Amino acid sequence: MAGMQSGPAGARAAILPMHLPVDGGEEKLGDYLRKGPVESGYNADLARDGDQGLALARA
């Protein structure tokens, strides 16, 4: 099915970006938090500051 992907539990779900707003001072934590969803086949956008996080949330 186009636009669909199996999630971790095998359920079918639309492919939607996952937004992880993370404070810019926590670079290693942000990279770690993004790693799991990406390895599971999801898209994940990581914000390094509040302005970037707000822009991603509005996109």
N, C-alpha and C positions, 0 to 999 in steps of 0.2 A: 504494500500500500504506500503510495507516495505521501510524504509528509507525516508518516507515522513511524514510530520506533518503539521497540520493546524496552520497558524500564527495567530496573534491577529485579523486580518481582515477576517479570515476564508479562506484565500487563501492557496493553497497547495504549499509547498516549501520543498526542500531537507533539512535534518537536518544537519546543519553546525555549528561548534563551533563559538561563538562570542568572540572576543578577546577585552578586555578592558584594555589597558595599563594605569596604574595609578601610579603616583609617590608614593614611599614608605612612605612619610610623610603624605599622605592623606588617611590613612587606613579607616576611617569612610566613606569618600566620595566614595572610591572604593567599599566598601561593599554595600552602598546605590545604586550605579550605577548598580551593578551586580544583585541586588534583583529583579528589574522589569522584565528583560528578563527571569530569572530563574522561577519566578512565572507565566510567560506566557508560560512556557514549553520549553524554549530554553536552550541550553548548553551555559555557559558563563565561560570563563577562565579569571582570574584576575591576572595581573602582578603587583608585588609590587615594582619593580624597572626597569630601562631601559634595563638591560641585560636580565632579565626574559621576558620583553615585546618583545624584539627582538627575543628571542628564540621561544616564542609563535607565533609570526608573521611568522617565517620561518617554523614552524611545519605544 
